[in-house]
Amino acid sequence: MKTGRIVKVLEDKRRKETLIECDENRKIIISFYYPIDETWKESRQALYADLYSPREDEFINRFKEMVPLENDVEKEKFLGSIKTNIYNDAPISKKQVTYPVIIHSTGLGSPRDYVTFNIEELVNKGYVVFTIGHTYDSMFTVFPNGQILEPLKEEYTQEEKENLIDIRKNDILFVLNQLEKLNNEDDVIKNKLDLQRIGTIGHSLGGAAVFKASQCDSRIKATVLFDASMQFLNLSEDINEKQTLNTPILNFRRGNFNYEASMTMFIDYLKDKFDDEHFKKQIILYDNILRDSNREQKALFNYLCGYKSFIKLNGTKHMTFTDYSIIKGEKMENETLSVEKSHEVINDITIRFLDEFLCGRQEQYSGFIKNNNYITLIDEDGQLD
């Protein structure tokens, strides 16, 4: 099934930009994904690079170092030939129906459209999707006029990340507030949104942001966390004050979500990059992150009073929940689970969860998840096993 995409720039006139020195309002760029008119015929095959139009060259230049090929010519050829079913500015389906809405927030540094494997399947299954470009914390942001915004910095402290999560949360709430206007006035979106069925999905730092938005706004009816940055949830005060959240939550973790496996992978990644003193500081920092993640995941289980499911997908990594492997051209995560299969399982489970807890289709998820060979259920105390 073909998927349409339009890009819009929204301006939050109630917030000033705080990440850079300027006297401008906060601007948020969104991509809207939708089913295409069934009678429309494309003029050419859609390419992944089209997601960065009109600066497809920047996509190729900035991602080519990720591609494990021998020379730049091969890398550029590969990146310029990745196919998708996503077509910019194609006409929306003429069917007189409204679609449940999903708002997607990617991880720190990730472009807003870095989850097309999930977006295409969501649209195929009857949802429309908004992805949010959180300006100045993506590796780069391309605006429709070709303007490019760079990230504020490459590395952030934990305190700075907490600030980014708060900004992202407010971006999400702002987009929520814009949905009614878009549904009433926008040429493409008008009368297509089911505003009684709004869900959120977030990866990594975006997972923490959509969770915090869910705490603030009851219009969000279900939330899926793709290997979220648990260490930033900070739930102890809410729990002490007997506060709870009844929004259905799917806490979907990577397969190596345990202390030993995570620390081993981190050490292997760092061991040739830094001198002894900096290496030691990074290990101590990551140890704190893992311990904080463990604590906050336990707290999350106790904080949630609605339906909650804590699972992990065996044989996967943090970036499995993104298009990372698609851009690298990788086929396998490990010896047993391919990237394609991982994405298939992620999509199946996510959509079953949303079908049941956002759209009310009984037993799509809860009856299915108990007998899935690819999934490990996380203990009710949320332990890192």
C-alpha positions as a LaTeX table, in Angstrom:
\begin{tabular}{lrrr}
\hline
Residue & $x$ (\AA) & $y$ (\AA) & $z$ (\AA) \\
\hline
Met1 & 0.00 & 0.00 & 0.00 \\
Lys2 & 1.29 & 3.46 & $-0.89$ \\
Thr3 & 1.63 & 6.09 & 1.83 \\
Gly4 & 1.37 & 9.85 & 1.34 \\
Arg5 & 3.39 & 12.47 & 3.19 \\
Ile6 & 3.10 & 16.22 & 3.56 \\
Val7 & 5.39 & 18.47 & 5.58 \\
Lys8 & 4.26 & 21.48 & 7.59 \\
Val9 & 5.98 & 24.04 & 9.77 \\
Leu10 & 4.02 & 25.07 & 12.86 \\
Glu11 & 4.77 & 28.08 & 15.06 \\
Asp12 & 4.00 & 28.06 & 18.77 \\
Lys13 & 3.28 & 31.71 & 19.48 \\
Arg14 & 3.07 & 31.04 & 23.20 \\
Arg15 & 6.67 & 29.84 & 23.48 \\
Lys16 & 9.94 & 31.50 & 22.66 \\
Glu17 & 12.83 & 29.45 & 21.32 \\
Thr18 & 15.17 & 28.73 & 24.23 \\
Leu19 & 17.75 & 26.37 & 22.74 \\
Ile20 & 19.49 & 29.14 & 20.79 \\
Glu21 & 19.83 & 32.85 & 21.39 \\
Cys22 & 17.11 & 34.53 & 19.35 \\
Asp23 & 13.86 & 36.41 & 19.73 \\
Glu24 & 11.78 & 33.92 & 17.76 \\
Asn25 & 8.84 & 31.75 & 18.62 \\
Arg26 & 9.36 & 28.01 & 18.86 \\
Lys27 & 8.92 & 26.36 & 15.44 \\
Ile28 & 8.03 & 22.68 & 15.05 \\
Ile29 & 8.19 & 20.83 & 11.76 \\
Ile30 & 5.86 & 17.87 & 11.26 \\
Ser31 & 5.39 & 15.16 & 8.67 \\
Phe32 & 1.86 & 13.87 & 8.17 \\
Tyr33 & 1.47 & 10.35 & 6.78 \\
Tyr34 & $-1.80$ & 9.12 & 5.28 \\
Pro35 & $-3.35$ & 6.63 & 2.80 \\
Ile36 & $-3.11$ & 7.74 & $-0.82$ \\
Asp37 & $-6.05$ & 8.08 & $-3.20$ \\
Glu38 & $-6.45$ & 4.60 & $-4.71$ \\
Thr39 & $-6.77$ & 5.96 & $-8.28$ \\
Trp40 & $-3.52$ & 7.94 & $-8.15$ \\
Lys41 & $-0.60$ & 6.73 & $-10.24$ \\
Glu42 & 2.97 & 7.61 & $-9.28$ \\
Ser43 & 5.35 & 8.99 & $-11.90$ \\
Arg44 & 8.37 & 7.17 & $-10.41$ \\
Gln45 & 9.43 & 4.88 & $-7.59$ \\
Ala46 & 9.63 & 6.66 & $-4.22$ \\
Leu47 & 13.06 & 6.74 & $-2.58$ \\
Tyr48 & 14.11 & 7.07 & 1.04 \\
Ala49 & 16.09 & 10.20 & 0.15 \\
Asp50 & 12.77 & 11.88 & $-0.78$ \\
Leu51 & 12.07 & 12.19 & 2.95 \\
Tyr52 & 14.77 & 14.90 & 3.00 \\
Ser53 & 13.46 & 16.84 & 0.00 \\
Pro54 & 14.56 & 19.34 & $-1.22$ \\
Arg55 & 17.96 & 18.47 & 0.31 \\
Glu56 & 18.34 & 14.83 & $-0.63$ \\
Asp57 & 22.06 & 15.54 & $-1.03$ \\
Glu58 & 22.34 & 16.27 & 2.69 \\
Phe59 & 20.77 & 12.93 & 3.56 \\
Ile60 & 23.38 & 11.14 & 1.46 \\
Asn61 & 26.32 & 13.22 & 2.71 \\
Arg62 & 25.43 & 12.87 & 6.38 \\
Phe63 & 24.51 & 9.20 & 6.43 \\
Lys64 & 27.15 & 7.76 & 4.13 \\
Glu65 & 29.63 & 7.19 & 6.98 \\
Met66 & 27.14 & 4.70 & 8.43 \\
Val67 & 27.16 & 2.53 & 5.32 \\
Pro68 & 29.71 & $-0.34$ & 5.49 \\
Leu69 & 30.79 & $-0.17$ & 1.85 \\
Glu70 & 34.31 & 0.42 & 0.57 \\
Asn71 & 34.14 & 3.85 & $-1.05$ \\
Asp72 & 32.00 & 6.96 & $-1.20$ \\
Val73 & 30.70 & 6.23 & $-4.70$ \\
Glu74 & 29.23 & 2.90 & $-3.58$ \\
Lys75 & 27.85 & 4.44 & $-0.39$ \\
Glu76 & 26.17 & 7.30 & $-2.24$ \\
Lys77 & 24.73 & 4.95 & $-4.84$ \\
Phe78 & 23.28 & 2.71 & $-2.15$ \\
Leu79 & 21.72 & 5.56 & $-0.15$ \\
Gly80 & 20.27 & 7.10 & $-3.29$ \\
Ser81 & 18.61 & 3.81 & $-4.29$ \\
Ile82 & 16.79 & 2.78 & $-1.07$ \\
Lys83 & 13.14 & 2.34 & $-2.03$ \\
Thr84 & 10.04 & 3.18 & 0.00 \\
Asn85 & 6.30 & 3.33 & $-0.56$ \\
Ile86 & 6.12 & 6.91 & 0.75 \\
Tyr87 & 5.22 & 9.62 & $-1.78$ \\
Asn88 & 5.50 & 13.31 & $-0.99$ \\
Asp89 & 2.39 & 15.44 & $-1.60$ \\
Ala90 & 0.33 & 12.63 & $-3.11$ \\
Pro91 & $-3.48$ & 13.07 & $-2.90$ \\
Ile92 & $-5.14$ & 11.61 & 0.20 \\
Ser93 & $-7.70$ & 8.83 & $-0.09$ \\
Lys94 & $-11.18$ & 10.05 & $-1.05$ \\
Lys95 & $-12.85$ & 7.56 & 1.27 \\
Gln96 & $-15.19$ & 9.36 & 3.65 \\
Val97 & $-13.67$ & 8.00 & 6.82 \\
Thr98 & $-11.75$ & 9.36 & 9.77 \\
Tyr99 & $-8.55$ & 7.75 & 10.99 \\
Pro100 & $-7.18$ & 7.25 & 14.51 \\
Val101 & $-4.11$ & 9.45 & 15.02 \\
Ile102 & $-0.60$ & 8.46 & 16.10 \\
Ile103 & 2.03 & 11.04 & 17.12 \\
His104 & 5.60 & 9.74 & 16.80 \\
Ser105 & 8.64 & 11.20 & 18.60 \\
Thr106 & 12.09 & 9.84 & 17.71 \\
Gly107 & 15.22 & 9.60 & 19.85 \\
Leu108 & 17.83 & 12.26 & 20.51 \\
Gly109 & 19.68 & 13.07 & 17.29 \\
Ser110 & 17.31 & 11.07 & 15.10 \\
Pro111 & 15.49 & 12.86 & 12.27 \\
Arg112 & 11.72 & 12.94 & 12.67 \\
Asp113 & 11.11 & 10.42 & 9.87 \\
Tyr114 & 13.53 & 7.78 & 11.17 \\
Val115 & 10.79 & 5.19 & 11.81 \\
Thr116 & 9.31 & 4.63 & 8.35 \\
Phe117 & 9.26 & 0.85 & 8.89 \\
Asn118 & 6.61 & 1.47 & 11.57 \\
Ile119 & 4.86 & 4.43 & 9.93 \\
Glu120 & 4.12 & 2.61 & 6.68 \\
Glu121 & 2.55 & $-0.32$ & 8.50 \\
Leu122 & 0.50 & 1.95 & 10.77 \\
Val123 & $-0.96$ & 3.70 & 7.73 \\
Asn124 & $-1.51$ & 0.34 & 6.03 \\
Lys125 & $-3.54$ & $-0.77$ & 9.06 \\
Gly126 & $-5.79$ & 2.27 & 9.12 \\
Tyr127 & $-3.97$ & 4.94 & 11.16 \\
Val128 & $-2.58$ & 8.33 & 10.21 \\
Val129 & 0.73 & 9.44 & 11.69 \\
Phe130 & 2.33 & 12.74 & 12.66 \\
Thr131 & 6.07 & 12.77 & 13.24 \\
Ile132 & 7.53 & 15.73 & 15.11 \\
Gly133 & 10.82 & 17.38 & 14.24 \\
His134 & 12.17 & 18.61 & 17.55 \\
Thr135 & 14.41 & 21.35 & 16.15 \\
Tyr136 & 17.97 & 21.75 & 17.42 \\
Asp137 & 18.23 & 18.25 & 18.88 \\
Ser138 & 17.99 & 16.28 & 15.61 \\
Met139 & 21.24 & 15.58 & 13.73 \\
Phe140 & 19.83 & 18.01 & 11.15 \\
Thr141 & 16.40 & 19.33 & 10.19 \\
Val142 & 15.36 & 20.07 & 6.62 \\
Phe143 & 12.62 & 22.64 & 6.12 \\
Pro144 & 10.39 & 22.70 & 2.98 \\
Asn145 & 12.25 & 25.76 & 1.67 \\
Gly146 & 15.59 & 23.92 & 1.88 \\
Gln147 & 16.75 & 25.60 & 5.08 \\
Ile148 & 18.75 & 23.30 & 7.32 \\
Leu149 & 18.90 & 23.61 & 11.10 \\
Glu150 & 21.85 & 22.03 & 12.85 \\
Pro151 & 21.72 & 20.46 & 16.32 \\
Leu152 & 22.58 & 22.60 & 19.31 \\
Lys153 & 25.53 & 20.30 & 20.19 \\
Glu154 & 26.75 & 16.74 & 19.78 \\
Glu155 & 26.89 & 15.69 & 23.43 \\
Tyr156 & 24.46 & 16.59 & 26.22 \\
Thr157 & 24.67 & 16.26 & 29.97 \\
Gln158 & 21.92 & 14.41 & 31.81 \\
Glu159 & 20.53 & 17.75 & 33.00 \\
Glu160 & 20.47 & 19.09 & 29.45 \\
Lys161 & 18.64 & 15.96 & 28.28 \\
Glu162 & 15.99 & 16.53 & 30.94 \\
Asn163 & 15.48 & 20.01 & 29.53 \\
Leu164 & 15.18 & 18.61 & 26.01 \\
Ile165 & 12.54 & 16.13 & 27.20 \\
Asp166 & 10.55 & 18.99 & 28.70 \\
Ile167 & 10.78 & 20.94 & 25.43 \\
Arg168 & 9.77 & 17.85 & 23.47 \\
Lys169 & 6.82 & 17.25 & 25.80 \\
Asn170 & 5.61 & 20.79 & 25.12 \\
Asp171 & 6.13 & 20.28 & 21.37 \\
Ile172 & 3.87 & 17.21 & 21.55 \\
Leu173 & 1.22 & 19.06 & 23.55 \\
Phe174 & 1.36 & 21.92 & 21.05 \\
Val175 & 0.82 & 19.53 & 18.12 \\
Leu176 & $-2.10$ & 18.00 & 20.02 \\
Asn177 & $-3.61$ & 21.46 & 20.30 \\
Gln178 & $-3.15$ & 22.03 & 16.55 \\
Leu179 & $-4.93$ & 18.84 & 15.47 \\
Glu180 & $-8.42$ & 20.30 & 15.72 \\
Lys181 & $-7.44$ & 23.30 & 13.61 \\
Leu182 & $-5.78$ & 21.07 & 11.00 \\
Asn183 & $-8.85$ & 18.82 & 10.96 \\
Asn184 & $-11.11$ & 21.83 & 10.37 \\
Glu185 & $-9.04$ & 23.88 & 7.95 \\
Asp186 & $-6.14$ & 22.06 & 6.26 \\
Asp187 & $-6.62$ & 21.23 & 2.56 \\
Val188 & $-5.27$ & 17.68 & 2.94 \\
Ile189 & $-6.03$ & 16.79 & 6.54 \\
Lys190 & $-9.53$ & 18.31 & 6.80 \\
Asn191 & $-12.16$ & 15.93 & 8.25 \\
Lys192 & $-9.72$ & 12.97 & 8.26 \\
Leu193 & $-8.73$ & 12.83 & 11.96 \\
Asp194 & $-10.55$ & 10.86 & 14.64 \\
Leu195 & $-9.68$ & 13.15 & 17.54 \\
Gln196 & $-11.26$ & 10.77 & 20.05 \\
Arg197 & $-8.57$ & 8.19 & 19.25 \\
Ile198 & $-5.11$ & 9.71 & 19.65 \\
Gly199 & $-2.10$ & 7.61 & 20.59 \\
Thr200 & 1.61 & 8.31 & 20.95 \\
Ile201 & 4.77 & 6.35 & 20.19 \\
Gly202 & 8.24 & 7.42 & 21.26 \\
His203 & 11.72 & 5.95 & 20.95 \\
Ser204 & 14.51 & 6.53 & 23.49 \\
Leu205 & 14.38 & 10.20 & 24.57 \\
Gly206 & 11.19 & 10.50 & 22.55 \\
Gly207 & 9.75 & 7.70 & 24.67 \\
Ala208 & 10.32 & 9.70 & 27.83 \\
Ala209 & 8.75 & 12.75 & 26.13 \\
Val210 & 5.56 & 11.00 & 24.97 \\
Phe211 & 5.18 & 9.44 & 28.42 \\
Lys212 & 5.38 & 12.84 & 30.09 \\
Ala213 & 2.90 & 14.22 & 27.54 \\
Ser214 & 0.57 & 11.34 & 28.42 \\
Gln215 & 0.78 & 12.38 & 32.06 \\
Cys216 & $-0.32$ & 15.90 & 31.12 \\
Asp217 & $-3.07$ & 15.33 & 28.56 \\
Ser218 & $-5.98$ & 12.91 & 28.72 \\
Arg219 & $-6.55$ & 13.25 & 24.98 \\
Ile220 & $-3.74$ & 10.70 & 24.62 \\
Lys221 & $-5.58$ & 7.40 & 24.95 \\
Ala222 & $-2.68$ & 4.92 & 24.58 \\
Thr223 & 1.12 & 5.16 & 24.54 \\
Val224 & 3.85 & 2.87 & 23.21 \\
Leu225 & 7.41 & 3.26 & 24.50 \\
Phe226 & 10.10 & 1.99 & 22.13 \\
Asp227 & 13.07 & 1.29 & 24.44 \\
Ala228 & 12.40 & 4.58 & 26.22 \\
Ser229 & 14.93 & 6.50 & 28.31 \\
Met230 & 13.46 & 5.35 & 31.62 \\
Gln231 & 16.08 & 7.11 & 33.73 \\
Phe232 & 14.33 & 10.44 & 33.08 \\
Leu233 & 10.82 & 9.53 & 34.25 \\
Asn234 & 11.39 & 10.73 & 37.85 \\
Leu235 & 8.25 & 9.15 & 39.29 \\
Ser236 & 9.12 & 8.97 & 43.00 \\
Glu237 & 7.40 & 12.25 & 43.92 \\
Asp238 & 4.24 & 11.30 & 42.01 \\
Ile239 & 4.15 & 7.91 & 43.72 \\
Asn240 & 4.71 & 9.46 & 47.16 \\
Glu241 & 1.75 & 11.76 & 46.49 \\
Lys242 & $-0.38$ & 8.72 & 45.49 \\
Gln243 & $-0.71$ & 9.93 & 41.91 \\
Thr244 & $-1.34$ & 7.37 & 39.17 \\
Leu245 & $-1.84$ & 7.17 & 35.42 \\
Asn246 & $-4.55$ & 5.02 & 33.85 \\
Thr247 & $-3.51$ & 5.49 & 30.20 \\
Pro248 & $-2.70$ & 2.06 & 28.68 \\
Ile249 & 1.07 & 1.77 & 28.28 \\
Leu250 & 3.17 & $-0.69$ & 26.26 \\
Asn251 & 6.74 & $-0.63$ & 27.55 \\
Phe252 & 8.57 & $-2.32$ & 24.67 \\
Arg253 & 12.27 & $-2.95$ & 25.42 \\
Arg254 & 15.27 & $-4.15$ & 23.42 \\
Gly255 & 16.33 & $-7.74$ & 23.81 \\
Asn256 & 19.60 & $-6.99$ & 25.61 \\
Phe257 & 17.80 & $-4.90$ & 28.23 \\
Asn258 & 19.71 & $-6.15$ & 31.25 \\
Tyr259 & 22.65 & $-4.77$ & 33.17 \\
Glu260 & 25.36 & $-7.21$ & 32.13 \\
Ala261 & 24.56 & $-7.28$ & 28.41 \\
Ser262 & 24.11 & $-3.50$ & 28.23 \\
Met263 & 27.35 & $-2.76$ & 30.08 \\
Thr264 & 29.34 & $-5.28$ & 28.03 \\
Met265 & 28.13 & $-3.74$ & 24.77 \\
Phe266 & 28.91 & $-0.24$ & 26.06 \\
Ile267 & 32.45 & $-1.19$ & 27.09 \\
Asp268 & 33.11 & $-2.82$ & 23.72 \\
Tyr269 & 31.92 & 0.35 & 22.01 \\
Leu270 & 34.06 & 2.69 & 24.12 \\
Lys271 & 37.27 & 0.78 & 24.78 \\
Asp272 & 39.20 & 2.12 & 21.78 \\
Lys273 & 37.71 & 5.62 & 21.75 \\
Phe274 & 38.92 & 7.32 & 24.96 \\
Asp275 & 41.87 & 7.49 & 27.31 \\
Asp276 & 41.68 & 5.73 & 30.68 \\
Glu277 & 40.33 & 8.65 & 32.71 \\
His278 & 37.57 & 9.59 & 30.26 \\
Phe279 & 36.75 & 5.92 & 29.75 \\
Lys280 & 36.30 & 5.52 & 33.51 \\
Lys281 & 33.97 & 8.56 & 33.68 \\
Gln282 & 31.84 & 7.19 & 30.85 \\
Ile283 & 31.54 & 3.79 & 32.53 \\
Ile284 & 30.48 & 5.39 & 35.83 \\
Leu285 & 27.92 & 7.53 & 34.00 \\
Tyr286 & 26.47 & 4.55 & 32.16 \\
Asp287 & 26.37 & 2.50 & 35.35 \\
Asn288 & 24.24 & 5.25 & 36.90 \\
Ile289 & 21.99 & 5.34 & 33.83 \\
Leu290 & 21.36 & 1.60 & 33.96 \\
Arg291 & 20.66 & 1.67 & 37.70 \\
Asp292 & 18.35 & 4.68 & 37.31 \\
Ser293 & 16.57 & 2.91 & 34.42 \\
Asn294 & 16.06 & $-0.13$ & 36.62 \\
Arg295 & 14.66 & 2.00 & 39.45 \\
Glu296 & 12.34 & 4.01 & 37.21 \\
Gln297 & 11.03 & 0.96 & 35.38 \\
Lys298 & 10.03 & $-0.55$ & 38.74 \\
Ala299 & 8.44 & 2.77 & 39.68 \\
Leu300 & 6.59 & 2.92 & 36.37 \\
Phe301 & 5.00 & $-0.46$ & 36.99 \\
Asn302 & 3.67 & 0.75 & 40.33 \\
Tyr303 & 2.63 & 4.15 & 38.97 \\
Leu304 & 0.41 & 2.78 & 36.20 \\
Cys305 & $-3.11$ & 1.82 & 37.25 \\
Gly306 & $-4.51$ & 1.10 & 33.78 \\
Tyr307 & $-3.51$ & $-1.67$ & 31.40 \\
Lys308 & 0.27 & $-2.09$ & 31.28 \\
Ser309 & 2.48 & $-4.49$ & 29.39 \\
Phe310 & 6.24 & $-4.70$ & 29.96 \\
Ile311 & 7.99 & $-6.82$ & 27.33 \\
Lys312 & 11.27 & $-7.11$ & 25.46 \\
Leu313 & 11.94 & $-8.34$ & 21.92 \\
Asn314 & 14.59 & $-11.04$ & 22.04 \\
Gly315 & 17.75 & $-10.56$ & 20.00 \\
Thr316 & 17.37 & $-6.84$ & 19.37 \\
Lys317 & 19.24 & $-3.62$ & 20.14 \\
His318 & 18.29 & $-0.05$ & 20.96 \\
Met319 & 18.39 & 1.09 & 17.33 \\
Thr320 & 16.30 & $-1.85$ & 16.08 \\
Phe321 & 13.29 & 0.39 & 16.80 \\
Thr322 & 14.42 & 2.81 & 14.07 \\
Asp323 & 15.41 & 2.83 & 10.38 \\
Tyr324 & 19.08 & 2.58 & 11.36 \\
Ser325 & 19.57 & $-0.89$ & 9.85 \\
Ile326 & 17.64 & 0.04 & 6.70 \\
Ile327 & 20.04 & 2.91 & 6.04 \\
Lys328 & 23.08 & 0.75 & 6.82 \\
Gly329 & 21.77 & $-2.04$ & 4.62 \\
Glu330 & 22.05 & $-4.57$ & 7.44 \\
Lys331 & 20.01 & $-7.76$ & 7.27 \\
Met332 & 20.69 & $-9.42$ & 10.62 \\
Glu333 & 20.61 & $-8.28$ & 14.25 \\
Asn334 & 22.13 & $-11.56$ & 15.41 \\
Glu335 & 22.26 & $-15.18$ & 14.31 \\
Thr336 & 18.57 & $-15.81$ & 14.87 \\
Leu337 & 16.54 & $-12.66$ & 14.19 \\
Ser338 & 16.77 & $-10.59$ & 11.01 \\
Val339 & 16.06 & $-6.88$ & 10.88 \\
Glu340 & 13.08 & $-7.57$ & 8.65 \\
Lys341 & 11.65 & $-10.04$ & 11.16 \\
Ser342 & 12.34 & $-7.69$ & 14.08 \\
His343 & 10.45 & $-4.90$ & 12.33 \\
Glu344 & 7.63 & $-7.28$ & 11.45 \\
Val345 & 7.24 & $-8.31$ & 15.09 \\
Ile346 & 7.50 & $-4.72$ & 16.38 \\
Asn347 & 4.81 & $-3.62$ & 13.94 \\
Asp348 & 2.52 & $-6.54$ & 14.70 \\
Ile349 & 2.69 & $-6.11$ & 18.46 \\
Thr350 & 2.42 & $-2.31$ & 18.35 \\
Ile351 & $-0.60$ & $-2.32$ & 16.07 \\
Arg352 & $-2.31$ & $-5.06$ & 18.08 \\
Phe353 & $-1.82$ & $-2.94$ & 21.21 \\
Leu354 & $-3.22$ & 0.18 & 19.55 \\
Asp355 & $-6.08$ & $-1.74$ & 17.94 \\
Glu356 & $-7.18$ & $-3.00$ & 21.35 \\
Phe357 & $-6.48$ & $-0.09$ & 23.67 \\
Leu358 & $-6.92$ & 2.86 & 21.32 \\
Cys359 & $-9.59$ & 1.51 & 18.98 \\
Gly360 & $-11.40$ & $-0.94$ & 21.26 \\
Arg361 & $-10.89$ & $-4.11$ & 19.23 \\
Gln362 & $-10.99$ & $-6.70$ & 21.99 \\
Glu363 & $-8.26$ & $-9.29$ & 22.54 \\
Gln364 & $-6.09$ & $-8.09$ & 19.66 \\
Tyr365 & $-3.14$ & $-7.71$ & 22.01 \\
Ser366 & $-3.77$ & $-9.03$ & 25.52 \\
Gly367 & $-4.73$ & $-12.51$ & 24.36 \\
Phe368 & $-1.92$ & $-12.64$ & 21.80 \\
Ile369 & 1.15 & $-11.49$ & 23.72 \\
Lys370 & 1.19 & $-14.36$ & 26.21 \\
Asn371 & 2.22 & $-16.92$ & 23.61 \\
Asn372 & 4.68 & $-15.04$ & 21.41 \\
Asn373 & 7.98 & $-16.85$ & 20.91 \\
Tyr374 & 9.87 & $-13.65$ & 20.10 \\
Ile375 & 8.88 & $-11.86$ & 23.29 \\
Thr376 & 10.02 & $-12.14$ & 26.90 \\
Leu377 & 7.64 & $-10.77$ & 29.53 \\
Ile378 & 9.41 & $-8.53$ & 32.04 \\
Asp379 & 8.78 & $-9.30$ & 35.72 \\
Glu380 & 6.01 & $-7.37$ & 37.38 \\
Asp381 & 8.56 & $-5.40$ & 39.44 \\
Gly382 & 10.14 & $-4.22$ & 36.18 \\
Gln383 & 13.50 & $-5.83$ & 36.93 \\
Leu384 & 16.49 & $-5.75$ & 34.66 \\
Asp385 & 17.02 & $-9.52$ & 34.58 \\
\hline
\end{tabular}
